Amino acid sequence: MKIDLGKYVVTSNSRAYTLNKKRITKTGKNAGKESLTPFGYYAKLNELIRDLIRMEVDSNDIKTLQQLSQRIEEIATDFAARVSAKTMRNYVKQWKHWQNSNVKNVVMHFR
């Protein structure tokens, strides 16, 4: 899984979720290119989301509870939308693969 959240990117493997911060490499052969720097490793996605919300809230000039509530809602909604879009793309990809492989199997069966 790889979900781009603007200045952060969530990646995962079979063991953990990683919250990466985007950076632009300043020197070397990759100067000017974007790279990901791991910021935190999480066993559970809800732990990652908690830290993401905390970092985003800390970096904003929030003065009221209403502003805090609105910002948390924005972050949660954006994350959910990006996860849903990624999930839907994966389902479509899997469906197309399944469809293509089954068509080939049917054609092979009738030869």
C-alpha positions in Angstrom: 0.0 0.0 0.0 1.2 3.5 -0.8 -1.1 6.5 0.0 0.1 10.0 -0.8 -1.2 12.5 1.7 0.6 15.6 0.5 3.6 16.2 2.7 3.4 12.6 4.1 3.1 9.2 2.4 1.8 6.1 4.1 3.4 2.8 3.1 3.0 -0.7 4.4 4.3 -4.2 4.3 3.0 -7.4 5.8 4.2 -6.4 9.3 3.8 -2.6 9.7 2.5 0.7 8.4 5.1 3.4 7.9 4.5 7.2 8.0 7.0 8.8 5.7 7.7 12.5 5.3 8.4 13.8 1.8 11.7 15.5 1.3 13.5 17.0 -1.7 17.1 15.7 -1.9 19.5 18.7 -1.9 22.8 17.1 -3.0 24.2 14.2 -4.9 23.0 12.5 -8.0 19.4 12.6 -6.8 19.4 16.4 -6.1 16.0 17.9 -6.7 14.2 14.6 -6.5 11.6 13.7 -4.0 12.5 11.1 -1.4 10.7 9.5 1.6 12.1 9.6 5.1 10.5 7.2 7.5 8.9 9.2 10.4 7.3 6.4 12.4 6.4 2.7 12.2 3.1 1.4 13.4 1.6 -2.0 14.0 -1.9 -0.6 13.6 -3.3 1.9 11.2 -5.3 3.7 13.8 -2.0 4.5 15.7 -0.5 6.0 12.5 -3.7 8.1 12.0 -3.5 9.3 15.6 0.0 10.5 15.1 -0.8 12.0 11.7 -3.6 14.0 13.2 -1.5 15.1 16.2 1.3 16.4 13.8 -1.1 18.2 11.6 -2.9 19.8 14.5 0.4 20.8 16.1 1.6 22.5 12.9 -1.6 24.6 12.5 -2.5 27.9 14.3 -5.6 26.5 16.1 -7.2 28.7 18.7 -10.6 27.2 19.4 -12.1 23.8 20.0 -14.3 24.3 17.0 -11.2 24.9 14.8 -9.6 21.8 16.3 -12.6 19.7 15.6 -12.9 21.0 12.0 -9.2 20.3 11.4 -9.4 16.8 12.7 -12.5 16.1 10.6 -10.7 17.5 7.5 -7.7 15.2 8.1 -9.9 12.1 8.7 -12.1 12.8 5.7 -9.1 13.3 3.4 -7.4 10.2 4.6 -10.6 8.1 4.3 -11.1 9.4 0.7 -7.5 8.6 -0.3 -7.7 5.1 1.2 -11.1 4.5 -0.5 -9.8 5.6 -3.9 -6.7 3.4 -3.5 -8.9 0.5 -2.4 -11.2 0.9 -5.4 -8.3 1.1 -7.8 -7.0 -2.2 -6.4 -10.4 -3.9 -6.7 -10.8 -2.7 -10.3 -7.2 -3.9 -11.1 -7.9 -7.3 -9.4 -11.3 -7.6 -11.2 -9.7 -6.9 -14.6 -7.0 -9.4 -13.9 -9.5 -12.0 -12.9 -11.7 -11.3 -15.9 -8.8 -11.6 -18.3 -7.5 -14.8 -16.8 -11.0 -16.4 -16.8 -11.6 -15.4 -20.4 -8.3 -17.1 -21.3 -9.2 -20.2 -19.3 -12.6 -20.5 -21.1 -11.0 -20.0 -24.5 -8.4 -22.7 -23.7 -11.2 -25.1 -22.4 -13.1 -24.9 -25.7 -10.1 -25.3 -28.0 
